[in-house]
Amino acid sequence: MNLDELMSKHLSRYFDGSKSIPEETFQQLLRFLRSAPTSTNIQPNHFYVLATREGKERLAANLGERFQDNAEKILNASHTIIFTTRADVPEHHLEAVFAKERADGRFPDQTKQERWESMTRDFVNLRNYTYKDTYHWMEKQTYMVMGLTMMAAAELGVEAMPLEGFDPVTVDKAFKIRESGHTTTVLLALGYPDLEKQYKTPVSRFEPDRLFTFA
């Protein structure tokens, strides 16, 4: 990955609808997405991968009236991923996480696994009853996963465009997302840029002395 090149470019806002991500490349990106870390390994996400014209059209038609400008971006993207987040952490979800960790041999012995499970339950209870921010905490994990996925896409030569311009109520309804205990958090469109619509102006950011404090 060329960081200097990455720092000097704008995020693509428009895709070339004639270009598709090769299947092998996209599967590699999905493997990375699956591997992305979350706090306490809570894995609060489900990802709706829209690879067909039908899927992208359904999303584009359900962004909400004020966000229709984003429809073209989704339709021209090679793929779009709907990042969803659990609304809460029910016991059956915790048990599923622990069961998978045991099956994968995440910890070298049962004592450490049991200690980890106890610590995880305590942390979730802290979020539920003390901070009372369980959904917000999980939503932050979703954004972390998306950011890492965007970096992985850049490494693979794929443009990634995050989109918050949508109505989560209509998107959730269109894909029956809330029935699974999740809700839409953010969209990530993926593909190759329309070079004629790329910004050519410099990237504008604050100077370092405004951004960094060294202690």
N, C-alpha and C positions, 0 to 999 in steps of 0.2 A: 504494500500500500504506500503510495506517494503522499505523505502528509502535507507537504508544501503545496502540491496540486490541489489536494482536498480543501485546504484552508483558503485557497484563492478562488474557489468556484461557488456559484450560487446553487441552491437546491433547484432541481428541475421542477418547473410548474406545469410543463406540457410534455406529453409523451408522443412518440411516433407510433401511431396505431398499426403500422404495417410490420412492426418488429415484435417478436416474442422471445421471451427468455428460454434458452434451451432447457429441455426437461432435466437433464443431468445437473445443470447449474442450479435450477430451481429446487430440486430435491436436496442438493447440498445446503442450500439456504434454509430449507425446512428442518434439516437435521441440526443445523446451528440453532435455529429458533427453539427447537425442542430442548437443547442443551443449556439454554440461557439460565443463569442463576436467579433465584428469588430468595427473599429473607426467610430463614428457617426452612427453606425448601418447600414453602407452602403451595407453590404451583397453582395460583388462583385463576389461571387463564384457560380459555378455550378459544381456538382460532378458526374462523370461517375463511377458508381459502377459495377465492373466486377466480377460477381459471377459465370458465366458459363465458361466452357472450351472454348467455341467459342469466348467469349469476351476476355479472357486472351490470346488466341492464336492470335487474331487480333492485340492486343497491342504488343505482343512479336515479331510479324512479321514486325512491323512498328516502331521499336525503332531507326532505322538507322544503317548503316553498322558498324560503330565504336563502337556501344553499344550492340552488340549481346550477350556479356557475361551476360547481365542482363535478357535475355530471360528466362533462366532456373529458375531464382528467381521468376519471374512473373508466370510462368507456375506451379510451385510448391506451390505458395501461395494459401491460401484458397480463399482470395478475394484481388483484387487490386482496389484502388480508384484513378482516375485521377482528380487531383485538378486543376481546371481552373479558370482564372481570367478575368473579363471584360476588354476589350481593352480601354473603356472609360466609362463615366457616362452620358448617354443620359437622356433627360428629362423624358422619359417614365419610366426609371428605378427609378429615384428619386420619381416620383409620385406613383409607385407601393410600394416602401418602406413606404412612408407616409400613403398611403391608408391602408396598413396592420397594421401599428402602430395605426391608428385611430380605425380600426375594433377590434383590440385586447385591446383597452383601455389603451395603454401604459402610457398616461398622464392623470392626474385626471380631467383636464378641457381643453376647447378649446383654451384658451389663452396661456397656457403653450405649447400645441401642436403646435400652430402657431409660437410661439417664437422659439421652437426647429427646426421647418422646416426652418425658416429664418436663424438661425445659421448654420444649415447643408448646405444650399445653399451657404452661405458666405464662409464656409470652403472648399467646393468643388470648388468654383470659385478661392479661394486662391491657391489651388493645380493646377487648370487649367491654370491660367494666371500669377501668381506671382512666385510660385516655379516651375511650368511647369513639375511636376513629378507625374501626376495623376495615370498613370499606375504603376509606381514604388511604390507609396503609397498603392495602392490596392494590389499589389503583396506582400507587407509586411504583410498585413492583412491575406493573404492566408497562409503564413508561420506561422503566429501566430496560426491560426486555426489548421494547421497540427500539430504543437507542442503540443497544448492542446489535440488533438485527440490521439497522441502517448501516452501521460500520461494516458488518459482514457483507452486506450487499455491495458496498463500495469496493471491498476487497475483491469481489467477484466481477466487478465492472458493470454492476447493475445500479440504476438510479432508483432511489427510494424517496418518496414524498409523503410525509405525515399529513393527515387531514383531520382537523377538528370541526370542520364546517359541515355538520349534519345534525339531524334531530334524532337523538337516541331512541325516542319513543317509537318513531316510525321504522327505524332500522331494526330495532328489537322485534317489532311486530312482523315485519316482512320476512325475517328469518327464524321466527319463533324462538328467540334467544332467551327470553325470560322464563320460558318453560323449563329451561335447564338450570335455573338458579343463577344465571349470569346477566350482565347488561353490557351494552356496547360502550367502550371507553375511547377508542381512537381507531382511525383507519390508516392503512399503509399501502399506498399505490406503488407498484414496482414496474420497471420497464426500461426503455431506452429513450433518451430525450429527442424532442423535435428540435433539431439544430437551428431551424429558422426562427424559433421563438425563445431561444436561450438569451438570458441577460448577458450583455457584454461589459457592463459597467463594473467598477471595482466593488468588492465586498466592503461594507461599512460597519466598523465595530469601534467601541470605545478604546482609548489608548490604555496600555498596561497599568499606568499609575492610577487610573480610575477603577480598574478591575481587581487588582491584586494587593493584598496586605500581607506582608511577610513578618512573621513573629519568631 
